[in-house]
């Protein structure tokens, strides 16, 4: 059986999508699973043993480009896919499998996708977790009445390239002479997911004073935040804090996160990566909820306030006070790290 997956466009969603591929392999061990996804996803997909091939999606996220989609679909016809699973909810994401003449096209109802999908699922709300919604698409529609119908789901597990890890550590002058605590202070979604940088700095200082070292992860966009965290530390401690934001590729970040004992993260893609490489996770939730996309690690501490206006799922605080994050003191996160460390 040959299966084409139209994959998601966000780092965390791509990591969680592995649950679908595992479920498909459990049902069809000989299946070849190809995933069409943005170029940045390819290295992540190559760390998933269930995926046969990652196909680069040249059309940008949000771009319609009907003719471009037609050309991609036509180019995939000769592969002879038996079915397609469309993970995004948009109508345009279902066009390529249609143009590829794939006979069975499965997905959730989403935007007016009647006619585009041959197996349209409309009971998404009966599956609370994102990984449940993804994995349900691996099973026949008639069986998937609710999440209770799913078998126990395997957690995402990315393979680690130790040679790549060693090369990245050498290039960045990193060592493992002290236990590593990773901090991921960014969040692509928006400021309502970002715990204040001064609180991250307090955590970093406490960890270094305990004899650990801190690695700061993020993209180039996060550099002002990570620089502020490092600069807030007393001068004599800064050498134990390594600012890696914008200094690594995504796949180097995957391998370097695997070297961390514990990772403190906002609700972000790197949180899901850290969980999938076996870290202990302290996950900080502001405007979003762990009821939907929790970190899927073995050892997790989830930190959030219980103020009445959260979770609002907004990118920016509608009231302008960001209390859901500002009322989470650093002491709570430090205590959570200490508790997870005691379980070692």
C-alpha positions in Angstrom: 0.0 0.0 0.0 1.2 3.5 -0.9 0.0 6.4 1.2 0.5 10.1 0.7 0.2 12.4 3.7 -0.4 16.1 3.3 1.5 17.2 6.4 1.1 20.1 8.7 3.2 23.3 8.5 4.2 23.9 12.1 7.1 22.3 14.0 5.0 21.0 16.9 2.3 19.6 14.6 4.8 17.9 12.5 6.3 16.2 15.5 2.9 15.1 16.7 2.0 13.8 13.2 4.3 10.9 13.9 1.5 9.3 15.9 -0.5 9.0 12.7 2.4 7.3 10.8 2.9 4.9 13.7 -0.8 4.0 13.7 -0.7 3.5 9.9 2.3 1.2 10.2 0.6 -0.8 13.0 -2.3 -1.4 10.6 -0.3 -1.8 7.4 3.3 -2.9 8.3 4.3 -3.0 4.6 2.9 0.4 3.7 5.1 3.1 2.1 4.3 6.4 3.7 5.3 9.6 1.8 4.8 13.0 3.4 4.3 16.2 1.4 5.5 19.1 3.7 7.5 22.3 3.7 11.2 22.0 3.1 12.1 22.8 6.7 10.2 19.6 7.8 12.4 17.2 5.8 15.1 16.7 8.4 12.4 16.1 11.1 10.6 13.6 8.8 14.0 11.8 8.2 14.2 11.2 11.9 10.9 9.2 11.8 11.5 5.6 10.8 7.9 5.2 9.7 8.3 7.7 6.8 9.5 6.3 3.5 10.0 9.7 1.7 9.6 13.4 2.5 8.4 15.3 -0.5 9.1 19.1 -0.5 6.0 21.3 -0.8 7.2 24.3 -2.9 4.1 26.4 -2.4 4.2 28.6 0.7 1.9 28.2 3.7 -1.3 30.2 3.0 -0.6 30.5 -0.8 -3.3 29.2 -3.1 -1.5 28.8 -6.5 -4.0 26.5 -8.2 -1.8 25.8 -11.2 1.2 25.0 -9.0 -1.0 22.5 -7.0 -2.2 21.0 -10.3 1.4 20.5 -11.5 2.4 18.9 -8.2 -0.6 16.6 -8.3 0.0 15.6 -11.9 3.7 14.8 -11.1 2.6 12.4 -8.3 0.2 10.4 -10.5 2.8 7.9 -11.6 3.6 6.9 -8.0 0.2 5.2 -7.9 -0.9 6.1 -4.3 -3.7 4.0 -2.9 -4.9 6.6 -0.4 -4.1 10.1 0.8 -4.6 11.6 4.3 -5.0 15.3 4.4 -3.9 16.7 7.8 -4.5 20.4 7.4 -8.2 21.7 7.5 -8.0 23.9 4.4 -9.8 23.2 1.1 -6.6 24.0 -0.9 -4.6 21.3 1.0 -7.0 18.7 -0.5 -6.4 19.7 -4.1 -3.1 18.0 -4.7 -4.4 14.5 -3.9 -7.4 15.2 -6.1 -5.2 16.3 -9.0 -2.9 13.2 -8.3 -6.1 11.0 -8.9 -5.6 9.2 -5.6 -8.8 7.1 -5.2 -9.2 7.3 -1.4 -8.8 10.8 0.2 -9.3 11.0 4.0 -9.6 14.0 6.2 -11.6 16.0 8.7 -14.4 18.2 7.4 -12.5 21.5 7.6 -13.3 24.2 5.0 -16.1 23.1 2.5 -14.2 20.0 1.4 -17.2 18.1 0.0 -16.2 16.5 -3.3 -12.5 17.0 -2.5 -12.4 14.1 0.1 -13.9 10.7 -0.5 -13.8 9.9 3.3 -15.0 13.0 5.1 -14.9 12.9 8.9 -17.2 15.4 10.8 -16.9 14.3 14.5 -13.5 15.9 15.3 -14.8 17.2 18.6 -15.1 13.6 19.8 -11.3 13.5 19.8 -9.8 15.9 22.4 -6.1 15.7 21.8 -4.5 16.6 18.5 -2.7 13.3 18.4 -6.1 11.5 18.7 -7.4 13.6 15.8 -4.4 12.7 13.7 -4.4 9.0 14.6 -8.1 8.5 14.0 -7.5 9.1 10.3 -5.6 5.8 10.2 -8.7 3.8 11.0 -12.0 3.2 9.2 -14.5 5.9 9.7 -17.2 3.5 11.0 -14.9 2.5 13.9 -13.9 6.0 14.9 -16.9 7.1 17.0 -14.8 8.8 19.7 -11.3 8.8 21.2 -12.3 5.8 23.3 -12.3 3.7 20.2 -8.6 4.3 19.6 -6.0 1.8 20.8 -3.3 3.2 23.2 -1.2 5.6 21.1 2.6 5.6 20.9 4.3 8.8 21.7 6.4 10.6 19.0 10.1 9.5 19.2 12.6 11.2 17.0 15.9 9.3 16.3 19.1 11.1 17.4 22.2 11.4 15.3 25.0 11.3 17.8 27.6 12.2 15.2 25.6 15.2 14.2 25.2 16.1 17.9 29.0 15.9 18.5 29.7 18.0 15.4 27.2 20.7 16.5 28.7 20.7 20.1 32.2 21.0 18.7 31.2 23.9 16.3 29.4 25.7 19.1 32.1 25.0 21.8 29.7 23.1 24.0 30.6 20.4 26.5 28.7 18.1 28.9 30.9 18.8 31.9 27.8 20.1 33.7 24.3 18.8 33.5 22.4 20.7 30.8 19.1 22.5 31.3 17.6 23.7 28.1 15.4 26.9 28.0 13.1 27.6 25.0 11.8 31.1 25.6 10.3 31.8 22.2 6.9 31.0 20.7 6.1 31.5 17.1 2.4 31.8 17.8 2.6 35.2 19.6 3.3 37.0 22.9 0.4 35.4 24.8 2.5 32.2 24.8 5.8 33.8 26.0 6.7 33.7 29.7 8.6 36.9 30.6 12.3 36.8 29.8 13.2 38.1 33.3 11.6 35.0 34.8 13.6 32.7 32.4 16.7 34.6 33.6 15.9 33.8 37.2 15.6 30.1 36.4 18.9 30.2 34.5 20.7 31.8 37.4 19.3 29.3 39.9 20.2 26.4 37.7 23.8 27.6 37.2 24.2 28.2 40.9 23.1 24.6 41.4 26.1 23.5 39.3 24.2 23.1 36.0 24.7 24.8 32.7 22.0 26.4 30.5 21.5 26.2 26.8 19.1 28.8 25.2 17.3 27.5 22.1 15.4 29.4 19.5 15.4 30.8 16.0 17.0 34.0 14.8 13.8 35.8 15.8 14.3 34.8 19.4 17.8 36.3 19.6 16.7 39.6 21.4 15.0 37.5 24.1 17.8 35.0 24.6 20.4 37.8 24.6 18.4 39.6 27.3 18.2 36.4 29.4 22.0 35.9 29.2 22.8 39.6 29.9 20.5 39.6 33.0 22.8 37.0 34.6 25.7 38.1 36.9 28.9 38.4 34.9 30.6 35.5 36.6 27.8 33.1 35.6 27.4 34.1 32.0 30.0 31.6 30.8 27.7 28.8 31.9 24.9 30.1 29.7 25.2 29.3 26.0 22.9 31.3 23.7 22.2 29.1 20.7 19.3 31.0 19.2 19.8 31.5 15.5 23.1 29.5 15.7 21.7 26.1 14.9 19.6 24.4 12.1 16.4 22.9 13.3 17.9 19.4 13.1 20.9 20.5 15.1 18.5 21.8 17.7 16.8 18.3 17.8 20.2 16.6 18.5 21.3 19.2 21.0 18.0 19.1 22.9 18.6 15.4 23.3 21.7 16.2 25.3 19.6 18.2 27.9 18.5 16.6 31.1 15.5 18.9 31.5 13.9 21.5 29.2 11.8 24.5 30.2 9.6 25.7 27.4 6.7 27.8 26.4 4.0 25.9 24.5 6.0 25.8 21.3 7.3 23.5 18.6 10.6 23.0 20.5 8.6 21.8 23.5 7.3 18.9 21.3 10.8 18.3 19.9 12.3 18.1 23.4 9.5 15.6 24.5 10.2 13.5 21.4 13.9 13.2 22.1 13.4 12.0 25.7 13.9 15.1 27.9 12.1 15.8 31.1 9.8 18.8 30.3 8.6 21.8 32.3 5.9 23.2 30.1 4.6 26.8 30.6 1.1 27.6 29.3 -0.3 31.1 29.0 -3.2 31.6 26.6 -3.3 28.0 25.4 -4.2 24.7 27.1 -2.4 21.4 27.8 -5.8 19.7 27.3 -5.2 19.9 23.5 -1.5 19.7 22.8 0.4 18.5 26.0 4.1 17.6 25.8 4.2 13.9 25.2 7.2 13.1 27.4 7.5 10.4 30.1 8.2 13.0 32.8 6.3 16.3 32.6 5.5 19.2 34.9 2.8 21.5 33.4 2.7 25.0 34.8 -0.1 27.5 34.4 -2.2 30.0 36.3 -5.9 29.4 37.0 -7.1 33.0 36.3 -10.6 33.1 34.9 -9.7 34.4 31.4 -7.4 31.6 30.4 -7.2 29.7 28.2 -8.3 32.3 25.6 -6.1 30.9 22.7 -5.3 34.4 21.6 -2.0 35.5 20.1 -2.0 38.6 22.2 -3.7 39.3 25.5 -7.1 40.8 24.9 -6.9 42.7 28.1 -3.3 43.8 27.7 -2.2 42.5 31.2 -0.8 39.1 30.3 -1.6 38.0 33.9 -1.7 34.3 32.8 2.1 34.6 32.3 3.2 37.4 34.6 1.5 35.7 37.6 3.6 32.6 37.2 6.7 33.2 39.3 10.1 31.7 38.5 9.9 29.8 41.9 7.2 27.5 40.5 9.3 26.5 37.5 12.5 26.1 39.7 10.5 23.9 42.0 9.2 21.8 39.1 12.8 21.3 37.8 14.0 20.3 41.2 11.2 17.8 41.6 11.9 16.2 38.1 15.6 16.1 38.9 14.9 14.3 42.2 13.1 11.6 40.2 16.3 10.9 38.3 
